Amino acid sequence: INLMPVAINWMGGGVGNPQFGSFTNIGLGFLTFLIVVFVYKFAKGFFSNLSVLIGLIAGTAIAFAMGVTNFDEVGRSSWIAVIEPFYFGLPTFDWASVLSMIIVMLVVMVETTGDSIAIGEIVDKPIGRKELASIIRADGVSTVIGGILNSFPYTAFAQNVGLIAVTGVKSRFVVAASGVILILLGLFPKLAAIVASIPNAVLGGAGIAMFGMIVASGIRSLGKVSFEGNHNLMLVAISIGVAMIPIAAPNFYANFPAWAQIILKSGITFGSIMAILLNLLLNGVNHGDEIKEMGRR
């Protein structure tokens, strides 16, 4: 649900766009959305799996014909570029920054955990503690490498969860190949500039379909939860309600300290923390053991 405003803002033309909400932008987004749906419905096999990509390409082509797409940056970009490690200087350390980064990484871990469980539901593979530990370690290692190469902390991208649900492609080799393609985009700026030229409205049309699939996966997960003989209904209600606050009122926590806003402004993180605390309060510490025992019976 937290991702939906991103797709909607894209579809309107992007935040800060003077033409935000114009009929051109909304029309492009809606047309891209229709292309994705029709290809997904009527195409077979390989092409059905490429419904989102086909929608993006077709939407960009239509935008180009309308004079909306701008490829000027492609001409200005160099053909080959090599990233220089520590381009902005060697790292420095102070306690405030270290503490802030720890909080940020905890937020990343929570989001990664949620994405991983959602993917597990889609591909019918149970995600336990062992798998989550490996996933979070990979997040940490990639973040270290990203820091060396002048980038931000990495995290599992929830948009990709929607892609798996829409396309049905579950192969790890496809994910690895995607990583190689992204590395090539980093080495050849002209390729990256072409991708960056895709209009926001076109991205929004495809994003609504992808992010909606993530919401649907969450609903499917909740459908497997028992709401009888426990307090899970109240637990879910309050957790979702708290997680919706930053969406409904983005400035709700504006007067809180900066360190607290990092957690509170992330609906995913604060909603997850609230769910854990409420589960301990309402269902007790041994609730999970009781469920396992019922399963054995």
C-alpha positions, 0 to 999 in steps of 0.5 A: 500500500505504501508503494501505490502513491509512488505509482500514482505520482508517476502516472500524474507526471512526477512530483514537481512536474508543472504538467502534473495531472494533465490529460496527456500524462494520465492518458499515457499512464492509463494507455500503458496500463491497458497495454500491460493488461491486454498483453498479460491476458491475450498473449501466450507464454513468453510474451505474456511474461513480458507484459510489463516490459512490452507495456513500457516499450509501447508506452514510450513509443507512443509518448515519443510519437506525441513529442513527450519523450526527450532523448537529449540526455542520450546524446550528451552521455558518454559511451563508456564510464568506469566508476571510481571508488570513494569518488567523494572521499574516504569515509569518516566516522562519528557516533551520530552518523553511525547510529543513524545508519544503524537505524536506517539499516534496521528499516532496510532489514524490516522492508527486506524481510517483508519483501522476502516473505511476499516472494515466498508466498508467490513462489510457494517457498516457505521463508524461515529464519535461515533464509531470512538471515542469508537474505539480510547478510546479502543486504549488508554486503551489498550495502558495503559494496555500494558505499565503496562505489558511491551509492546508497544502501541497497535494499530488496526492491518491492517493485520486483515483487510485483514483477514476479507476481505479474510475469510468473517468472521465478528463476534465480538465473533471470534475477542474476542476468538482470544484475549483469544487465544493470552492471552493463547499464552502469558501464555504458551511460548511453544505455542508462540514459535511454532507460531514464528517458522513459516518461514518468507517466508510462512508468506509473501505468505499469507501476499501478499493475505491479504494485497492485499485485504486491497488495494482492499478495499481502491480502492472500497472506492475510487470508491464511491467518486464523482470526478465531480464538485470538486477537489477530483481527485487532492486531492487523487493524491497528498495524495497518492503521498505523502504517497508513499514517505517513500516506494519509498525512505526510507531515504528521511526524514533522515535529518529531526528532530526526532520528524518530522520523526515520522510523515513524515516516516508514509505514512498513517499519513502524507498522511491522514494529507495532504488529510485533509489539501487539502480538506480544501484548495480545497473543503472548510470547508463546503464541507461536508455539501454540500454533505449531502444536495445533498444527501437529495435532 
